[in-house]
Amino acid sequence: MSRDWLEGTKPEYDIVVIGSGLAGLTCANMLARNNRSVLLLEQHHQLGGLAAWFKRKGGHIFDVSLHGFPVGMIKTCRKYWTPEIANMIVQLKGIRFDNPQFSFTTTFDRDDFTRILQERFKIPRDNIENFFNVARDMNFYDDQTMTVRELFEKYFPGRDDVVRMLMEPIAYANGSTLDEPAITYGIVFSNFMSKGVYTVRGGTDKFIGAMQAELLKNGADVRTRCLVEKVIVENGRVAGVVTNGKAIKCKAVVSNGNLLSTIFKLVGAKYFSESFVEKAKAIRLNNSSCQVYIGIKKGERIDYIGDLLFTSVAEKFDSVKLRSKNITSRTFSIYYPETRPESDMYSIVASTNANYEDWANLSEQEYHDSKKELIESTMAALEKYIPGVRDKIDYVEAATPKTFQRYTLHECGASFGTKFEGLKISMGLPEEIRGLFHTGSVGIIMSGWLGAANYGVITSNNVDKYLTP
Ligand SMILES: Cc1cc2nc3c(=O)[nH]c(=O)nc-3n(C[C@H](O)[C@H](O)[C@H](O)COP(=O)(O)OP(=O)(O)OC[C@H]3O[C@@H](n4cnc5c(N)ncnc54)[C@H](O)[C@@H]3O)c2cc1C
C-alpha cells in the first residue's frame, strides 16, 4: 500500500498554504510565527519550488535558480526568517558581459555601472545620475504608461549598446522586455544596483533546509508529495482544500501555485465575477527557460573566469531572439567549490530564456534531438570561456520548459510568473472570494527570490488581518 503523506494532519487549520516556493514558505513562516495554525502542502518531494537543487551520480549537485539576487534578500531573511539564514548570503563580485557590442567584468552596482557608462560609453555623468535617480524613485503608484523602451530613449537616445548593458541582465532575471511598464524595470534594476549581486554560501539545499527547520520550529505542519486538487468554496468564502483525495477544512487558503491555475483549476471560474474572469483570462504568462547542467569531474579544477557570465552572439539586444530556440544568448553560472565549502567540486549551469510552445509540441524524437542539440551548442559556447572544458566534464543534463512545467505545475513552465497585469488580479482574489489569497511570482516586480519572498510577507499580513476579528 502506498504511504499516506497526510497521516496525522488535523481536520482543520487556520490557513492552508498551497506550494512551497519562496513566497509560500515565507508566508507560511510569518503566519506560523504569529501562532496561526498552518498546513503547508507541496506536491513535489522537496520544498523550495523553483529554488531547487538536485544531486546526480559522481557527487554532483546542481542549483536551478541560484544565479543571483539583490542585497535586499539579506534584510528579508533576517527579518522574516533568522539571522543564521541571512548570514548565508554573500556577494558575487565577478559579473561578466561578453557580446559583439562590449566585453567587460563588473561588480554590477551603481558605482561601477556609472564608471563604465562614463568611461566606456562616454555618457555624460548628469545623464547617468538622472537615470539612476529616476529608476530608483519609481514605485508601484507611479505612472504605469511609460515603457522601458521610452525610459531608455529619454536618457540614452539611440544608444542600443547602453540599452543592452542595462537591459539584458534584467531580461534574463525576469523575462521582461522593452515593452513592459518602466516601473517594473526601475524597481528590479535599482534593487540590483544598490549593492550588486548576491548568492547563498552553502547552496540552495542548505538554504531551503534551514527554512524548513525554522518552519517546523514555529509549529507549521509541512507536507510534501501532497497535491492540492481543489479549493473548496462555500457561500463566497473559502472552506477548505482537497489534497491527495482528502478534504481538510481551513479559514483561509494561500495559493503559491501559478495564478492562472489557482483561478481556473484549483477554484474554478464559476466562483468569480464575470468581469474578474475576463481580466484573469487576459493575463499574459512570462516566458519559460532552458538550462544545461554541467558537472566537472571530481579532482579536476577550472580557473576563475567570473561568477556570472552574460554571453551573447546576437548583434544587438533583442528579446525575441533571447527566447528563441535558436539560441544566441546564454547566462553561465560558475559554481566554484566556495559555493559549498564542504565540497571540492565545480559545476556550471547555463540558462536561456525560452518559449514553451517551441518545446511543447515536439514529437518524442524531436524533443530528444533538440535536447541533444541544446547540450552540444552549450558545450561549444562554453569552450570559448574555458578552453578544453569538455575533457573535464563527466555529467551533463538539460532542462526545457516542459521540465519546469512538470516540477512546478506552472502553466507553460512559466519561469517568472505573469506579466505586470497579473499583480492586480493576484491581489484582488480576496475581494472575490473571502479567505482566498495568492502569493508568488507575478507582475515582474514580485518575481525572483527577493520579490517572491517579499510578496510572501505582504500576503501573510493580509491573511493575518483577515483572520483577526
Ligand atoms: C531557470 C531559472 C533561473 C532563475 N534564476 C533566478 C535567479 O538567479 N535569481 C532570482 O532571484 N530568481 C531566479 N529565478 C526565479 C525564481 O526562482 C522564482 O521567481 C522564485 O523562486 C519563485 O518563487 P514562487 O514563490 O513564486 O514559487 P515557485 O518557486 O514557482 O513554487 C511554487 C510551488 O508551488 C507548488 N505547487 C503548485 N501547484 C501546487 C498544487 N496544486 N499543490 C501543491 N503544490 C503546488 C509547486 O510544486 C512549487 O513548489 C529563476 C527561475 C528559473 C526558472
The ligand as a Gaussian input file, in Angstrom:
#p B3LYP/6-31G(d) Opt

LIG

0 1
 C       15.899000      28.742000     -14.721000
 C       15.536000      29.770000     -13.710000
 C       16.519000      30.567000     -13.167000
 C       16.203000      31.529000     -12.214000
 N       17.201000      32.273000     -11.659000
 C       16.924000      33.157000     -10.699000
 C       17.960000      33.883000     -10.063000
 O       19.131000      33.722000     -10.347000
 N       17.627000      34.782000      -9.110000
 C       16.344000      35.004000      -8.741000
 O       16.112000      35.833000      -7.873000
 N       15.330000      34.311000      -9.314000
 C       15.588000      33.398000     -10.277000
 N       14.589000      32.683000     -10.861000
 C       13.200000      32.964000     -10.466000
 C       12.902000      32.443000      -9.082000
 O       13.431000      31.156000      -8.925000
 C       11.399000      32.407000      -8.884000
 O       10.836000      33.661000      -9.222000
 C       11.013000      32.102000      -7.440000
 O       11.810000      31.072000      -6.900000
 C        9.566000      31.696000      -7.479000
 O        9.046000      31.523000      -6.205000
 P        7.488000      31.387000      -6.013000
 O        7.216000      31.562000      -4.585000
 O        6.776000      32.249000      -6.974000
 O        7.088000      29.897000      -6.328000
 P        7.634000      28.682000      -7.168000
 O        9.083000      28.519000      -6.954000
 O        7.130000      28.771000      -8.530000
 O        6.919000      27.481000      -6.398000
 C        5.557000      27.169000      -6.474000
 C        5.378000      25.867000      -5.712000
 O        4.012000      25.516000      -5.662000
 C        3.903000      24.100000      -5.834000
 N        2.557000      23.825000      -6.324000
 C        1.964000      24.333000      -7.422000
 N        0.712000      23.869000      -7.537000
 C        0.503000      23.048000      -6.477000
 C       -0.595000      22.251000      -6.045000
 N       -1.752000      22.221000      -6.714000
 N       -0.461000      21.511000      -4.908000
 C        0.696000      21.536000      -4.200000
 N        1.768000      22.257000      -4.577000
 C        1.679000      23.008000      -5.695000
 C        4.981000      23.773000      -6.839000
 O        5.325000      22.414000      -6.828000
 C        6.107000      24.684000      -6.346000
 O        6.909000      24.060000      -5.377000
 C       14.865000      31.703000     -11.815000
 C       13.866000      30.881000     -12.357000
 C       14.198000      29.924000     -13.290000
 C       13.134000      29.043000     -13.834000

